[in-house]
């Protein structure tokens, strides 16, 4: 691969040259900061002799520019009196050009072969591929790799542009977290990237995913675990990425238990696969709370903690590089940069206790720095660091109109990773009409289109037909802003979709410290109770067809618990007895068993009217699901739930579960023949071995089933070949001394041509 080095910043190029020439000469060059360096970008001293290295990054510039720069450096080079002087440049050189540079540099240059041009550096990269691999920004930003990433992104990241991918690579500041996380991912096949909001978790996950793409792996971003189970294939090289995987799960035991058992299963599934890798990100406080309340995430046998990497720690040099990269790529006005440098604000930003890459991105973006005078820029930058909520608060409260705020309210209760524009419009129109009527605001048929135009690029992203918040930090801001019981009650009445209504209640439950899950909020749902149950023809397209049956039923029971209103009890009965509702094993089976047990237990739904009638109906639904045929994984989960709640369940349901287990073992051979995943089959053996005693299956029949599955595993082993992931050589460790002078020198580069 041949590079022109145009995608590297000045500091990135200097790092590369030090490592590359150090490898070539088998020495270690002492690093110096970029900027007015008196001719020194690297130094090596031994036995009283000193070698000086200088890097000149003029990719794309004409040769006379480089020659003129070296003429200015002549006096500094002469003053150094080095025993050996080395020059490396990204400019393409010919023998004649090297001779001209030799004359310009003077007696410090002992040999023209100590001048390394663009082609020389590419030759050294071919000779030392480990150096190439250790500088990920170099090869990730190459044309061939970008094309591969862009091709994957066309279906993986919803039409992200090449410019956006290039910008992400350029602003990324390589740091030890990359090689550390890559090592963990290869060792365990699973990596959970944890840290505070805005520290770069998603960026690190994307850089890792791009690295695997560069090695020919398939990238599979998922927004739920079901997508992961459907897509995983042991015969293919696949890297899964699940961003903010716990962000939408309410952190109470009942809600989390529905998700984390699936997560534990998928983690084990990936670990047992020869060719799968799984990258997850989560905010640190959410992950710690999830581990506290979750049996599966806390299970020592899964030992999930060893996959966790906290990326919230950056050295001073890395912080400075992140700021430098953002100022450079965003094209921040030089007058603004000069103000930061001359007022000493650069040091204050880099050392600030609230330093955060997300704030850096915001404050260096021309869209957000526009309108701030250069003289005020340092003050505004520090004020935002002192109070990060200013990022959004002023703009949200003062810079947009009511209709735009109504759209942002709507999006908070839509799918976090993007909702179809048509569905968002339905929820917006209902909420907007209600709020305008209640508070005497004007309303226009074009308000949705106009709001989208106003907000796009500043508050929201439009990707194809999907709309979402532009930044996770804005969702965090809205979460604080919406912790208001009265406001949430206003949102309930015009709810136009089940998912939107459920999201309101779910958010209220997570914000219970603010007292929002009170009886008054629950009672606000009474007018839409028939629609929640799917029994009303009004809005049935939105309420009746969306969401799992057990999810809607559980919401109705929760609302009854907090309000004691008969309207929710009646809706729950109507929901359970509605023959038009579809019940599925993977989304309803376990939950219906748990709801049945809770109704009979007396603790969860104390005083619920005629709980036995509802419990009996739910058991009938579970039995119907079991008779319709259930996958082994779902059957195991349902059987586990039955075993746990056995004293509270009828003998009919227990027998139905046993019959389903017997049937699953009888057809084990047929199902094995239709399965291409070795690890899935191995898990199936474990599941059937656990289930067989519960249904009194004879041991010889179980042995026959296991033998059939084992035969299939042997056949797959002959076809599958284990693949290793990318081998990233970590940069050499060095003492990270980065003083104020080096800091100022770095940013001085942005003020010169």
N, C-alpha and C positions, 0 to 999 in steps of 0.2 A: 504494500500500500504506500502510495506517495502522498506526502502532505505539503501544503503551501503555508501552513501555520497561521493562516489569517484568523482562524477562530480562537486562537489563544490570546489572552491579554498579555501585557508586558510582564507582569509577575509570573504568569503561567509559563511563558517562554523561558524566562530566566531559570525557573525551577527545572524545566526539562533539560536545558543546556548543561546545568551543573551536574545533573544525574548522568546524562549521556556522555559528556567528556570525562567525567569522573570514572565511569565504567571503562572508557576507551584507554585512559592512562593508568587505570588501576589505582586511583587516589580518591580521597574524599575532599571536595572543595567546601571550605567554610562559606556559609551563606551570608550575603549582605542584602540590605533592602534595596528595592528599586528606587530610582531617583538620581539626584546629583551625587554620584558615588565615587568621584575622583578616579574613574576608570576601573572600579572594582565591583564585579558582580559575584565573584568567587575567588577564594584564595586558598592555596595549599602551601604549607611550610614544612620542610624537613631538612635536617642536618644543615641549618643555616641558609638554605636556599629557598626562594619563594617563587611560586608560580601564580600569576594573576590571570583571571578569566574575566572577559567582558562580553556581555550579550547585547546585541543591537537588533531590536525587533522592528523591522521596517517592511514587513510583508506587504507587497502590492505597491511599494514606493519605488521610484526610479533610482538607479544606482547613484547618480549625483547627490541625491539626498543623503545617502549613507556616507558617501565620501566627504561631504561637507560637515557632517556630524563628527566624523573621525578627525577632521582637521581641527575642530574646536577642542577635541579631547587631547590633542598632541601634548600640550604643556603638562596636563595632569599625568599622562602616561610617562613622560620623561622624568617627572618628579618622583615616580615610584621606584625607578631603577630595578625592575623585576629581573630575576634570573631567567624567567620564561614568561612570555606574554601570549595569551590565546584570545582570539576573537571569534565569536560565533554570531552569525546573522541569518535572518530569515529571507534575506535578499538572494536572488539567484546570481551566482558569480561565475565568471569565465576566467581562464588563466590571465588574460590581460587585466581584468578587473582586480584580481588578487595582487598583481604586480603594482597596480596603481595604489591600492590600499597599503601595500608594504612600504611604498615610498612615503605615503602620508603619515603612517604610524611612526616610522623612524626606527632607530637602532634597538628599541625594546623588542621588536619582532625579530627573532633569530632565524625563522624559517617560514616561507610562504605557506608551507603545509600546516602551519599553526593557525591559519585562517580557514574557518569552516562555514561554507555557504549552504544554501537550501539543499542542494543535491548531496553535499557531504553529510549533512545531518540525517537525511533520509537513508543514506547508506549505513550510518551508524545505527539507526533504528532497526534496520534489517539484520544487522549483526548482533544487536542486543534486544531481542523482542521482549525480554522481561522489563526493560525500561519503558518500552511502548505500552505494555499492559498496565504498568503502575501509574501512568498518566492518563486516566480515563477520559479527561476532557479532550485529549488529542484525538483518540480514535473514535470516541462517541460522536464527535462533531465532523468526522469525515463524511464526504458525500455519499459513499456507498452505505455506510451504517445509517445515516440519516434517512436515506431512501427506504431502508428496511424498517426503521422505526415508523416512518410515515405510512408505509403500507400497512403495518400492524395497527397503527392508530386509526386508520380509516374506518375500521370496524370496532376497535377496542376502546378508543377514547372519543368517539363521536365527532369525527371530522376536525380534529385539532390540526392546525396549519403547520407547514414546515417552519415558518418564521417563529411560531410559538415554541416548537421543539428546540430550535436553535437557541432561542433566548433562554430557555430553561437550562440548557447545557452550559451556555456562556456565564450565567450568573451563579452557577453552582461552584462553591468553593470546596475543592477536594480536601478532605480531612480524614483522620484515622477511622472515623465511624464507617467509612465505605469498606475498607479492607476487613475491619472487625466484623461487620455485619455480613459481608460476603463469606467469610470463614464460617461463621455460625450457621448461615443458611446451607452451606455445603455439608457441614457436619450433621445437622439435625433435619435438614429439608424444610424446616419451618423457622420463620423469623418474625417475632412480634416487635415492631418498632414503637417504643413508648416514649413519651415526653410531653412537656407542657404544650399548650396551643401555640402554633406559629413558629416552632423551632426548626422546622424543616423535615418532619417525618414523611410527608407525602413526597417531597423532593427526593429524599434518600431512597424511598421505595421505588420511585420512577427511575432513578439512575441505575439501581440494581436491575430492574426489569429491562431497561434498555440494554444493559450489558449482556443479559441472557439472550435478548433478541439478536444482538450482534453475533452471537455464537450459534444462531439458527434455531433457537427455542421458540415455541409458540407462546405468545402472551395472552392470558385469559383474565381480564378484570372481571370481578364478580361483585354483585351487590347483595347477594344472599347465598346461603350455603347450598340451597337446592341447585342453583346454577353450577356450583362447583362439583357436586356429585354427578350431575348429568354430563359434564364436560370431561372429567378426568379419564385418561386413557393411558394405561401403563406402557403401551408400545410407542407413545409419542413423548417428545421432550416438551414439557409444559411448565410454565411458571405462572402461578395464580397470584393476583394482587387484590386485596380486600381493604379498601381505605376506610378508616374510622369505623371498624367493624363492630364496636360496642356503642357507638354514638347514638344509635336509635333504639337501644334496648333499655326499657325502664329497669332501674336497679332495685327491684324487689324480688324476693325469692320465687314467687309464683310466676311472674312474667319472664324472668331470666332463665328459669329452669326449662322453659319451652325452647330456648335457643341454644343454651350452652351445651346441652347433651349432643346436639347436632354438631356444634363446633368441636367438641372432644372427638366425636366419631370422624369428622373430616380431618382433624389433625393426625389421628392415628392412621387414617387412610393414606394421607400424603406421606407420612413417615415410612409406611410399609411399601410405597411405590418406588421403583428404581429410578423413575424419570420424572418425578414431580417435585416442584418447589412451591412454597406457599409463603407470601409476604403479606403481613397484616400491619396496619397502623392503628394506634389508639391513643387518646389523651391519657396521660399517666394517672390522673386522679380517677378517671372512669375505670381503668383497668384494675387499680387497686381495690376499688369498691366492688367491682364484679368478682374479683377473687375472694373477697371477704364473704359475699353472700352466695357464691356458687360452689356446690359440691364438686362439680366436674373440673372447673378451673383450678380449684384448690387440691385436686387429687394428686398425691405425691407420685402415683404411678405414671401420670402424664407428665409431671414435672415441668409445667408450662413456663416456670420462671426462667429456665435456662435458655429460652428463646428470646428473652426480653433484652432489648438494647435501648438505653436512654440516650437520646441524641441532644439533650439539653445542655451539654457542656462543651463550650468552645474556648480555645485559647485566644489570646489577644490578637495573634497574627491571623487566625481564621476569621475572627469577627471583622477585622480590618479588611480582609479579602472579600468577604460578603458585601460589605458596604461599598468597597471599590468596584466590584463587579456590577452591582446594581446601578451605581452612578454612571458607569461607563455604558452599559447596555441600554439603560433608559434614556440616554442622551440628555441628562440633566444639564441645564444651562451652565456654562463655565462660570458665569458671574455668581451663581448660587454655590457652586463648588468652592470658588475662591473665598466666598464669605465664610464657609465652614472651616476652611484651612486657616485663614488669616485671623479669625476670632478664637482659634483654639478649640472650636466646637467638635472637630473630628475626634480628638482625644476623649472628650466628654461623652460622645455618642458611643464609641467603642467600649468604654469602661462603664457605661450606665448599667445600673442594677436591673433595669427593665429591658435591656437590649434583647431584641427579638427580630429574626429575619423578616417576619411578616410586616412589622412596623417599618423596617428598613425599605422593604419593597414598596410600601404605600408612600412613604415620604420622598422617595427618589423618583417615583413615577411622574412623568411630565403632566399627566392628567390631573394629579392631585397637587403637584407643586405649582402648577400654573395659577397665576393670580396672586401668588405670594411674592412680594418684593424681595430681591436678593438680600437686602439689609435686614429683613425680618425672618429670612429663612432659618438661620441658626436658632433663633428664639422659638420659632414654631416647631422645629424638629425636636428640640429638647422638651418643649411643653407636651408634645405628643408622647414622648418616652415617659415623662413624669405621670401622665394620665392617659393611658392607652385608649380609654373609651372615647377620647376625643376623635379618634380615627373616624368613627361613624356618627357620633352624637350630634355634632354641629350640622353635618350634611343632612342627616335624617330629619332633624327637627326644623331646620331653617331653609334648606336648599331645595326641597321638593314639596309638591302640593299634596293635598289630602288624598286625592285619587291614587297617587303613586304610593303613598303610605299604605293605603288599603290593599294594593297589589302585594306589597312586601309583607303585610300581615298574612295574606292568603298563602304566599309561598312558604311561610314558616311551617304550615301544617300540611304541606305537600311533600312528595318524595324528596329527600335531601339531595339525592344525586341527579335530580332532574325529573320534571313532570311534563307530560305532553301539554302543549299550549292549549289545545281544545279543552282539556279537562280543567286546567287552571282557569281558563276563561269562565267556565260554568261556576266554579266556586267564587271567583272574583265578582262576577255579576250579582250573585246572590248576596254576598257580604256587602259589596259597594252600595247596592240599592237599599239595603237595610240601614246601614250607617248613615247614608245621605238623608234618608227619610227621618231617622230618629234625631239627628243633630242639625237638621235644616241646611244641608249642604246641597249645592247644585250638582246635577248629574247629566251626562251627555252619552248618547249611544256609542260614541267613539272613545270613551274614557279608557277602555282596556288597551286599544292600539296606541293611544297617546302616552299612557303610562309606560308601556313597554319601550317606546322610543326614548322617553325621558330617562329611564333607569338603565337601559342597556349600556354596558361598558363601565358604568360607575357602581351599580348595585347588583345587576343581574347579568348572566350569560345566556345567550341564545345559541344552541347547538342543534342545527337542523330543526326538528319540531319540538325540541326539549328546552325548557326554561328552568334555571336554577339560580341560587345566590352566587355572586361572583367570587366570594371568599368565605371560608369557614369562620373567620373572625366576625363577619357580620351576623352569622347565625348565633354566635355567642352573645353578641350585643343584643340581638332581638330576644334571646332567651331571658336576659335580664330585664329588658324593657317590658316584656309581656307577662311578667309575674304580677298580675293584677287580676283579682277575682272578678271584679265588675267588668273589666274589659273582656275577659274570657267568656262571661255570660252573654255579652253582646255577640260573640262569635258563634255561639251554639245555635241560636234561633235560626239563622239563615243557612245553616250547614246544608250543602247540596250533595255531598258524597259521604258514604260511610267512613272511608279512610280518613277524610278530613275531620269528621266528628270524633272518631276514635283518637286521632292525634291530639285534639284539644284536651280530652280527658287524660290521655297518657302524659301530656306535658304537665297538666295540673297535678297529677300524682307525683311526678318527679320534682315538682316545686312545692310539695306539701309544707315545707318549712315556712312558706309565705301564707299558709292557710287557704290555698286556692281550692283544695278538694273538700269543700264544705257542702252541707246539704243544699244550699242555695244554687251552687253550680250544678249539682246533680239534678235538681228540679228543673233547671233550664233545659234539660234534654227531654222533658216530658212531651212537649209538642211533636217531637220527631221520633218518639218511641216506636210507633207503627212502622216508620220507614227503616229504623234500625233493625227491626225484626224481618224486614223484607215482605211484610204482609200488606203494605199500602201500595196502591197502584201509582200514587203520586211519586214522581222521581224514582220509580222502581228501577229504571235503567241504571241509575247511579247507586242506589242503596242496596237493591236486591241482588245485584250480580257481582258486587265487589267485596272482597274480604272473605275469610274462611267463616263457615257457619259457626264453629265453636268460638271463634274470636268475637263475633257479634253477640253470641249468647253470653259469653263471659262478660262483655261490656255491660249488657243489660243487667246481669246479676250484680256487678259492681255498683252500678247506678242505683239499684234497689237497696243495696247495703247502706249507701250514704244518704239515701232520701227516704227509705221505707215507703215509697210510693207504689200503690197497686198498679199503676200504669206500666211500670217496668216488669212486674211479675206477670201481668197479662201478656205483655209483649214477648217475654221469655217462653211462656207456654205456646204462644202462637208460632214462635220461631221453631221450636222443637217439633211441633206437629205439622209444620208446613211441608207438604210433599214436594214442593218445587225447589227446595234447597238441596244443593249438592254437598254431600259429606265425603271427605277424602281421608284415607288412612294417614298420609304423610303430614297433613295439616290439622286434622281433627281427632284422630283416633286416641292418642294419649290424653289430650286435653279433655275429651268427653268423659273418659274414665275418671280423671281427677275431679272434674266437676260433679260427677255422680257421687263419688266418695265424700266430697265436701258438703253436698246437700244432705247426706245421711249422717254426717259426723255431728252436725248441730253447732259447730263452732264458727264456721265461716259464714253461713247464711242463717243465723239464728232468727227464728220467728218468720221465716219465709213461708208464705201460704201454701199448704199442701206440697211439701218438698218431695214426698214419696211419688206423687204422680209425675213430677218432672224427672226424678231420678230413674223411674221405670222406663220412661220414654227415651231417655238418653242411653240406657242400657240396650234398648231395642235398636237404636241407631248404630251402636258399636257392633252389635251382633250382625247387622246388615253389612257393615263395612268388612267384617271378618269373612263373611260368606262370599263376598264379591271378589276375594283374592287380594292378598297383601304381600308386598315385598318383604324379604327376610328381615331387613333392617327395621322396617316399620313394625313388623310382627314382634320382633324382640323388644322394642320399646313399649308396645302395647302390653305384651306379656309381663314386662317388668312393672308396669303401672298396675296391672291386675294383681300381681303377687304382693305389691306394697299395700294395696287397698283391699285385700281379699276379705277380711271380716265385714267390710261394708258393701260387698257386691253379692249379687244373687248367684245361685248355683247355675242358672241358665247361662249367664255371661261367662262364668268360669268354664262350663262345658263347651261353649262356642269357641273360646280361646284354645282349649285343648284340641278340638277338632281342626282348627286352622293350623295348629302346629303339626298335627299328624299329616295333614294334606301337604304341608310344605316339605316335610321329610320324604313323602312318597314321590314327589316330583323333583327331587333334588338333582337327579341325573339330567333330566330334560332342561332344567334351568341352568345347570352348569354348562351345558353345550351351547347355550345362547350368551354366555358371559366371556368377555375377552380380557378381564382384569385378574391377574394372579392374586393381587392383594385382596380384591373383593372376594374371591373364592376362599382364600385363607380365613378371612373374617367370617365367611358364611359357615365354615367348619366349626369355628368357635361358637357362633350363634346357635347352630343346630345342636351342638353338644350340650349347650346350656338349656335349650328349650326341651329337648327330648324327655328328660325326667319329669318335667312338669305335665307332660301329656301321656305318661306311662308308655312311651314308645319302646318296644323291645330292643335290646342292645344289638342284635344281629341286623335289624332293619336300619338302625343308625349307622352301623359299620358299612352296610351296602351303600348308603347315601354318601358317606365320607369317602369311600373308595372311588365312587363315580366322580366326585369333585376333585380328588387327588389326581386321577387320570387326566382330567382337563387341565390341571395346573402344570403337569409334566409337559403336556402338548404346548402350552403357552410359553413355558420356559425355553423351549427349543426355538421359538420365534422371537422372543423379546431379547433385546440387548441393552444392558445398563449403560446409561450415559452420565458422564461427569459434567458438572457445570463449569463455567469459566474459571480459570486459575488466575487470580489477581495477586501479583506480587506487591506487598505493602511497601510504601516508601520507607527509606531508611529512617529510624528514629533519630531525632536530633533535639538538643536542648533548645527550647523555644524562647529565646530572648528577643523581645520586640519592644524597643524603647520609643519614646516620643519622637526622637529625631528620625528613626526609621519609619515611624508612622507618617510623619509629615512628608518624608521623601517619597513614600509610596503614592500619596495623593497628589504630589507635585506633578506626577506624570500626566494627570488628567488636565493640567493647565498648560501643557505644551503640545506642539504639533507632533 
